[in-house]
């Protein structure tokens, strides 16, 4: 079996990976703390009564999802990426359960965040392209329904991921001690717990399609298309405004000359 480091084809990538791995935990903690603070401020400001609007409601739902992802990632980064001491064991059953929960939780709320971003793009496009229909299509009830739907449908879409992993016991031996213990130096013949992907090929294939296509590719394409349409519409609107302004200026000058 090839060594894990052999997967890196670019010269120097292995050394970069090792160097960055030492910093990742600290960088992630700083980003999560700053992100949690800013998202909390966004929620506090956007949820005020005088700030009530369809766009701000979506932004609040988006901030809540991002806040939960960042708060949940902090204990994961602390335990997995920052060396607190040799007494910390990353392979207990309780920790395996938390990693299992982390995989599900982060994926679910990240998906909610992505689809709320798509919803926000749709609402903005409607406001620019169909201003006369904006109040009807993007009213408070439709906005609330879109936000609630994202928080209900996205966990449902992630259901196959819930059954994709199993927690299994594995005994530490001289052969695999470095894999599990690294520099924690777990004693040999000790049982550790790890996550294993399901051996059900149909389930794994379904997860690949759901995760790669529905949860990632589709919203990315939708955001790209909506952003392009929005920019195009804004450009067209600005051109029309400039033409009307030029006609109005020309008409005023002709009237003054007469």
C-alpha positions in Angstrom: 0.0 0.0 0.0 1.4 3.4 -0.9 2.3 5.8 1.9 -0.2 8.6 2.5 2.5 11.2 1.7 2.9 9.7 -1.8 -0.5 11.2 -2.7 1.1 14.6 -3.0 2.4 15.1 -6.6 3.7 18.7 -6.3 7.3 18.9 -5.1 7.4 20.3 -1.5 3.7 19.7 -0.9 4.4 17.1 1.8 6.6 19.5 3.7 4.0 22.3 3.3 1.3 19.9 4.6 3.3 19.1 7.7 4.2 22.7 8.4 0.6 23.9 7.9 -0.8 21.1 10.0 1.0 22.6 13.0 -0.7 26.0 12.4 -4.1 24.9 11.2 -5.6 24.5 14.6 -4.6 28.0 15.8 -5.7 29.6 12.6 -9.0 27.8 12.7 -9.6 28.9 16.3 -8.9 32.5 15.5 -11.2 32.5 12.5 -14.0 30.7 14.4 -13.8 33.2 17.3 -13.8 36.2 15.0 -16.5 34.7 12.8 -18.6 33.8 15.8 -18.4 37.4 17.2 -19.2 39.0 13.9 -22.1 36.7 13.1 -23.5 37.3 16.6 -23.3 41.1 15.9 -25.0 40.5 12.6 -27.8 38.6 14.2 -28.3 41.2 17.0 -28.4 44.1 14.4 -30.4 42.4 11.6 -33.1 41.0 13.9 -34.0 44.4 15.4 -37.6 45.5 14.6 -36.5 48.6 12.6 -34.2 46.4 10.5 -37.0 44.0 9.5 -37.0 43.1 5.8 -37.0 40.0 3.6 -33.2 40.4 2.8 -32.3 40.9 6.4 -34.3 37.9 7.5 -32.4 35.7 5.1 -29.1 37.2 6.2 -30.1 36.5 9.8 -30.8 32.8 9.0 -27.5 32.6 7.2 -25.6 34.1 10.1 -27.3 31.6 12.5 -26.2 28.7 10.4 -22.6 30.0 10.1 -22.4 30.8 13.8 -23.4 27.3 14.7 -20.8 25.8 12.3 -18.0 27.9 13.8 -19.0 27.3 17.5 -19.1 23.6 16.9 -15.8 23.5 15.1 -13.9 25.2 18.1 -13.8 22.1 20.4 -13.0 19.9 17.3 -10.0 22.1 16.4 -8.9 22.3 20.0 -8.9 18.5 20.4 -7.7 17.4 17.0 -5.2 20.1 16.0 -3.8 21.7 19.1 -1.6 19.6 21.4 -2.9 20.2 24.9 -0.8 17.4 26.5 0.0 13.7 26.3 -2.9 12.9 28.6 -5.4 13.8 25.8 -6.7 10.7 24.0 -8.2 11.3 20.6 -9.4 7.7 20.2 -11.9 7.2 23.0 -15.5 6.1 22.3 -16.9 9.4 23.5 -14.6 11.3 21.1 -15.5 9.0 18.2 -19.1 9.8 18.9 -18.3 13.6 18.9 -16.4 13.3 15.6 -19.4 11.4 14.1 -21.7 14.2 15.4 -19.2 16.8 14.0 -19.3 15.3 10.5 -23.1 15.3 10.4 -23.6 18.7 12.1 -21.0 20.7 10.1 -22.2 19.2 6.8 -25.9 19.9 7.5 -25.5 23.5 8.6 -22.9 24.3 5.9 -25.5 23.0 3.4 -28.2 25.2 5.0 -25.8 28.2 4.7 -25.2 27.5 1.0 -28.9 27.2 0.1 -29.7 30.4 2.1 -27.1 32.2 0.0 -28.8 30.9 -3.1 -32.1 32.1 -1.8 -30.7 35.5 -1.1 -29.3 35.7 -4.6 -32.8 34.9 -6.0 -34.5 37.5 -3.8 -31.9 40.1 -5.0 -32.4 39.2 -8.6 -36.2 39.5 -8.3 -35.8 42.9 -6.7 -33.8 44.1 -9.6 -35.4 42.3 -12.5 -39.0 42.4 -11.4 -39.4 45.4 -9.0 -43.1 45.5 -9.5 -43.4 41.8 -8.3 -40.9 42.1 -5.5 -43.4 42.8 -2.7 -45.6 40.0 -3.8 -43.0 37.3 -4.5 -40.6 38.2 -1.8 -43.0 39.1 1.0 -42.5 38.2 4.6 -44.5 34.9 4.5 -42.6 33.6 1.5 -39.3 34.6 3.0 -40.1 32.8 6.3 -41.2 29.8 4.3 -37.9 29.8 2.3 -35.8 30.0 5.5 -37.7 27.3 7.4 -37.6 25.1 4.3 -33.8 25.3 4.2 -33.6 24.3 7.9 -35.9 21.4 7.3 -35.1 20.1 3.8 -31.3 20.3 4.1 -31.0 17.9 7.1 -33.3 15.6 5.1 -31.0 15.7 2.1 -28.1 14.9 4.4 -29.8 11.7 5.8 -27.7 9.3 3.8 -24.5 10.8 5.3 -25.9 9.9 8.8 -25.7 6.2 7.9 -22.4 6.4 6.0 -20.1 6.0 9.0 -19.8 3.4 11.8 -17.8 3.6 15.0 -15.7 0.5 15.3 -13.2 -0.7 17.9 -9.6 -1.3 16.8 -6.7 -2.6 18.8 -3.5 -0.7 19.0 -0.6 -2.9 17.8 3.0 -2.3 16.9 1.9 -2.0 13.3 -0.7 0.6 13.7 0.3 2.3 16.9 1.7 5.4 15.1 -1.5 5.7 13.0 -3.7 6.1 16.1 -1.4 7.4 18.8 1.2 9.4 16.9 3.1 11.2 19.6 0.5 10.4 22.3 2.2 7.0 22.7 -0.8 4.9 23.5 0.1 1.5 25.1 -0.1 -1.5 22.8 -3.0 -3.9 22.9 -5.3 -1.1 23.9 -8.7 -0.7 22.2 -9.3 2.6 20.4 -12.4 3.7 18.4 -12.4 5.0 14.9 -14.9 6.0 12.2 -15.2 3.7 9.2 -17.1 4.3 6.0 -20.0 2.0 5.2 -19.2 -1.0 3.0 -22.6 -0.6 1.2 -21.5 0.5 -2.3 -25.0 1.8 -3.2 -25.1 4.0 -0.1 -21.6 5.3 -0.7 -22.4 6.1 -4.4 -25.6 7.8 -3.3 -23.7 9.9 -0.8 -21.1 10.9 -3.5 -23.9 12.1 -5.8 -25.8 13.9 -3.0 -22.7 15.5 -1.4 -20.9 16.4 -4.7 -23.8 17.3 -6.9 -26.9 18.3 -5.0 -25.2 19.8 -1.9 -22.2 21.4 -3.6 -22.3 21.6 -7.4 -25.9 22.6 -7.9 -25.9 25.6 -5.5 -22.5 26.7 -6.9 -23.8 26.7 -10.4 -27.0 28.4 -9.3 -25.0 31.2 -7.5 -22.8 31.6 -10.6 -25.8 31.9 -12.9 -27.8 34.2 -10.6 -24.7 36.4 -10.0 -24.1 36.7 -13.8 -27.8 37.5 -14.4 -27.8 40.1 -11.6 -24.7 41.8 -12.9 -26.1 41.8 -16.4 -29.4 43.3 -15.2 -27.7 45.9 -13.2 -25.5 46.9 -16.2 -28.6 47.1 -18.5 -30.5 49.2 -15.9 -27.5 51.6 -15.5 -27.3 52.0 -19.3 -31.0 52.8 -19.5 -30.6 55.3 -16.6 -27.7 57.0 -18.4 -29.7 57.2 -21.7 -32.7 58.7 -19.9 -30.5 61.1 -18.1 -28.8 62.2 -21.3 -32.2 62.6 -23.1 -33.5 64.7 -20.1 -30.3 66.9 -20.2 -30.6 67.3 -24.0 -34.3 68.2 -23.7 -33.6 70.8 -21.0 -30.8 72.4 -23.0 -33.0 72.6 -26.1 -35.8 74.2 -24.1 -33.6 76.8 -22.6 -32.2 77.7 -26.0 -35.7 78.2 -27.4 
